[in-house]
Amino acid sequence: MTPRETIDAGETLQIILPFPPSVNGYWRSIVRGKGPKAYPAQIISEAGREYITAVASTVYKQSIGDLFNDRKVSLEIHLHPRRRGSDIDNFTKGLFDALTKSGVWNDDSQIVRCSTRMRKPIKGGFVVLYARLATPEEIDETETFEVAPAIAAVRM
């Protein structure tokens, strides 16, 4: 069974990926132009571009490109960092960006549920991603959640 058939059948797909650079190392600030026309810009760093290439290679080898197209996705992410003390929120942006550029989905806005867990550090680090199509209930939660009571409680 191909990954595409598995995901269509509602099964969870396990994807092993290299560990992403932190968001602090993924982006680089530069100045474009000269003199009064100069302006700051954010670009993907060399480490970020290398990571995108590594993820694209993994996606190709595992035949998971174009897996989700424009369908809603539910993820569970297990981060095995290179060392202790890593902040859990510093790594998902590079991971999602690389998966988007590798064609696994059209855009990371398709993710309706994501759970991220920090795991035991491993030399070199890696990510175990469990991806599946979002259930109708998960999709419905994004459309029907009542915000008004929560806003009223905050404003009191």
C-alpha positions in Angstrom: 0.0 0.0 0.0 1.4 3.4 -0.9 1.4 6.3 1.6 -1.3 8.0 -0.4 -3.6 5.0 -0.1 -2.8 4.7 3.6 -3.6 8.3 4.4 -6.8 8.0 2.3 -7.8 5.0 4.4 -7.7 7.2 7.5 -4.5 5.7 8.9 -1.8 7.7 10.6 1.4 8.1 8.6 4.8 8.2 10.5 7.4 10.5 8.9 11.0 10.6 10.3 12.6 13.9 9.5 15.9 15.7 10.4 15.8 18.1 13.3 15.0 21.6 12.2 17.0 24.7 13.0 15.5 26.9 15.6 13.4 29.8 14.5 16.3 32.1 15.6 18.6 30.2 13.1 16.0 29.7 10.4 15.7 33.3 9.4 18.3 36.0 8.8 17.9 39.7 8.8 19.6 41.7 6.0 19.5 45.2 4.5 18.5 45.5 0.9 19.4 48.5 -1.2 21.7 51.4 -0.3 21.4 54.8 1.2 17.9 56.3 1.8 16.3 53.4 -0.2 17.7 50.7 2.1 15.2 48.6 3.9 15.4 45.6 6.2 14.3 42.2 5.0 14.0 38.7 6.4 15.4 35.8 4.4 15.8 32.1 5.0 19.3 31.4 6.3 21.7 28.9 4.8 20.9 26.5 7.6 17.2 26.9 6.8 17.8 26.3 3.1 19.8 23.2 3.9 17.0 22.0 6.1 14.4 22.5 3.4 16.6 20.5 1.0 17.0 17.7 3.5 13.2 17.5 4.1 12.5 17.6 0.4 14.8 14.6 -0.1 13.1 12.7 2.7 9.7 13.5 1.3 10.8 12.3 -2.1 12.3 9.0 -0.7 9.2 8.3 1.3 6.8 9.1 -1.6 4.8 11.5 0.5 4.9 14.6 -1.7 1.4 16.0 -2.6 0.0 13.8 0.2 -2.5 16.2 1.7 -3.0 18.7 -1.2 -5.6 21.0 0.2 -7.1 18.7 2.8 -7.1 19.4 6.5 -4.4 17.8 8.6 -3.9 16.6 12.2 -0.4 16.3 13.5 1.5 14.9 16.5 5.1 15.9 16.6 7.8 14.3 18.7 10.9 16.4 18.9 14.2 14.7 19.8 16.5 17.7 20.1 20.3 17.6 19.8 20.6 18.7 23.5 18.6 19.5 26.6 17.1 22.9 27.2 15.5 23.4 23.8 12.3 25.5 23.7 9.5 23.5 22.2 8.1 26.5 20.3 11.3 27.3 18.4 11.2 24.4 15.9 7.7 24.0 14.4 7.9 27.0 12.0 11.0 25.7 10.1 9.4 22.2 10.1 6.1 23.4 8.7 7.8 25.7 6.2 10.0 22.8 4.9 7.0 20.5 4.6 5.1 23.1 2.6 8.0 23.8 0.3 8.4 20.0 -0.2 4.8 19.7 -1.3 3.3 17.6 1.5 0.5 20.1 1.8 -0.3 23.4 0.0 0.0 25.5 3.2 0.4 25.0 6.9 -2.9 26.7 7.4 -4.4 23.3 6.6 -3.3 22.1 10.0 -6.3 22.1 12.3 -4.8 20.2 15.2 -1.2 19.9 16.3 0.3 18.4 19.4 4.0 18.8 20.0 6.1 16.8 22.5 9.7 17.3 23.5 11.4 14.0 23.9 14.8 12.7 25.0 17.7 14.4 23.3 19.5 12.3 20.7 22.8 13.0 19.1 22.1 14.8 15.8 18.4 15.1 16.7 15.4 14.1 14.7 11.6 14.6 14.4 9.0 11.9 14.4 5.9 13.3 12.7 2.5 11.5 12.9 0.3 12.9 10.2 -3.3 12.0 9.3 -6.3 13.6 7.7 -8.3 15.6 10.2 -11.5 14.0 11.2 -14.8 15.8 10.4 -15.1 16.6 14.2 -11.7 18.3 14.3 -12.6 20.3 11.2 -16.0 21.2 12.6 -14.3 22.4 15.9 -12.4 25.1 13.9 -15.6 26.3 12.3 -18.1 26.3 15.2 -16.1 27.2 18.4 -17.8 29.9 20.3 -15.5 32.8 20.9 -17.9 35.3 22.4 -18.2 33.7 25.9 -14.4 33.5 26.2 -14.0 37.1 25.1 -16.6 38.2 27.6 -14.8 36.3 30.4 -11.5 38.0 29.5 -13.0 41.5 29.4 -14.6 41.3 32.9 
